[in-house]
Amino acid sequence: MTIELTVDEAARVRLWHRVSQFLFREARLLDEWRLHEWYDEMLTADVRYTVPATDVRGESPDALGLIDDDAARLRQRIVQLLNGEVWCENPRSRTNRMISNVEILTDRGSHLDVAANVVVYRFGHGRSDTYVGKYRFQLAVEGGAFRIRRRVVVLDHETLYEHAKLSIIL
C-alpha cells in the first residue's frame, strides 16, 4: 500500500520538518550553553520569554509568572549565566532537552504558532531535576528562516520540587 501526498500535504510535511529541526537546534544550543549564538541567531529583536506560574492555567496579562523576560532582560540573563554571576550555575548545570509532539497550530504567512511537548533533564551539584511541560512558540518567518518572537514554557508541575531552581533557560 502506498500513500500519495497532495502538493499541499507535502508542503505541510516539509514545513513541519523545518520547524522541528529548528526546535531541535534550539535545544542543542541551549544544552551546549551556546547562549549568545542562540540569542543572536534564533530570536527576534522583540522576543518575549515567559514561564507562567505553575498554579495558573491559561494566559492572563495580569497573572504573575515565574519568568517574564523581554529581549533586554533575556540578554542580561545570558550575560549573568555565562559570567558566573548566577551562583547556582557555577559550575554550570548539564541539561538534556527532549522535544516531541511538534505541531504547527497556525500558519499566518509572516509567522507560525507552534506547540510542542518538552522534558528538560538538569544535572548538577549532586542532584537531578526534571522539568516537564509544553512549549508555545510564535516563530517569525524572515527571509525564509525562522526566528522566535514569543517563547512560552508552561510547566506541568503543580509545584516546583524542593530546591528546584529556574536559573537555566528552559
N, C-alpha and C positions, 0 to 999 in steps of 0.2 A: 504494500500500500504506500503510495506517495502522496504527499500533501503539497499542493502548489499554492504559493502565496501570491496575492494580488500585488500590484505595484505599491499601493498604499500600505498594505501589510508589511511588505518587505522594507519599505522606508521606515515604518514604525519600529521594526525589529532592529534596523541599523541605528536609529536614533537611541533606542533603549540600550543597545550595546555601547554606544559612545558615552552616554550618561553613566552607565555602570562603570566603565573604565575610568571616567573622570573621578567618580566617587572612590574607586579603589586606589587611584593615585593619591587622592587627598588623604586617605587613611594611611598610606605608606609614608607620605611626607610627615604627617603628624607622629606616627610611630617612630620614625627615624629622627625626630626632633629637628627637622629642616623647616623651622617655623618661619624664617624670613622668606624662604623660597615659596612656602605655602601662601603667605600673606601677599607677596608681590605678584605671583603668577596665577593665583586661583580666586582672588577676592576682588570685588568691585571697590571703588573709592568710597561708596556709601554703604558698605557692608554693615549688617547688624547680626550679632551672635547672641542668642538668648537660651537660657535654660530655666524654664518656669519652675516654681516651687513644686515639690513632689506631691503636695496635697491639693493642688489646683488643677482642675481639668478644664480644658477649653482655654482659648486665649481671650484675655481681657486686658485692655490697655492699663487698667488701674491695679491689676494684680501684682503683688510683689513676686520677684523671681530670685533665683539663686545667682544667675548671671544675666546681665543686660549690657552688652558692650557694643558701642559704635566703633567705627574704624579707628579713631584716635585711642580709645581705651583698649582696644584689642592690640594695637601696635605697642602700647605701654605694657600690657600683659606679657607680650612676647619678649620684649627687652628685659623685663624683670625675670622671666623664666630662664632666659639664656645667660643672663649675667650673674646668676646665683643669688639674686635678691629674695627669692621665694625659698625660705629656709627648708620647707618640707620637700622641695625638689632639688636639694643639694645633698647627696648626689641625685641625679635625675631618675625618675621612675622609668621603668621599662613598660611599654604598652604594646598591646596587640589588639587591633580592631577587626571585628568580623562584621561585614555588611551583607545583608541579604534582603530579599523581597523588594528589590528596587522597582519602583512603579512611577511612570510619568502620569501625573494626575491631570495636568492641562498643558497644552502647547499653545501659547499665545503669540507665537512668532518671535517677538522680542525677548520673551523669557519663558521658562518652563517651571512648573510647580512639580516637585519631585518628592516622593516619600520613600523611606527605606527603614528597615529594622537594623539595629546595631547592638553589638555586645563589645564593651571595652574591658579588656583584662589589664589590670595595672599591678605591677610588681615593684616592690622596693621597701627598704627599711624593715626587712624581715616579715613582711606581710603581703597579702594579695587582696585586691578589691575587684569586684566585678560590677560594672555599670551596664544595665540592660535598658534599652529604650527605643525610641523612634526618632529618626531624622526627618525633618521637613526642610526642604531647600527651595529657594527661589533662585534659579540659575538664569543669569542674563546671557543672552546669545549675542556675542560681539565678534564680528568678522569670522563667523563660522566656528568660533571657540566658545567655551562656557566659562563663566565666572560666577562665583557665589555672591549674591546680593543679600540674601537672608538665609540664616542657618539657625534652626531651632532644634534643640535636643530635648525631647520630652522623656524624662526618666520614668520607668515603670515602677520604681520603688515607692513603697508607702512612706518610707523614711530612709535617710542615708544611714548606713551602718555606723556603729560607734567608731569614732576617729576617722571615718572616711572623709576625704578631702576632695574638693573640686579644683585643685590647683592646676591640673592638666587641662588642655583643651580637649573636650570630649568630641 
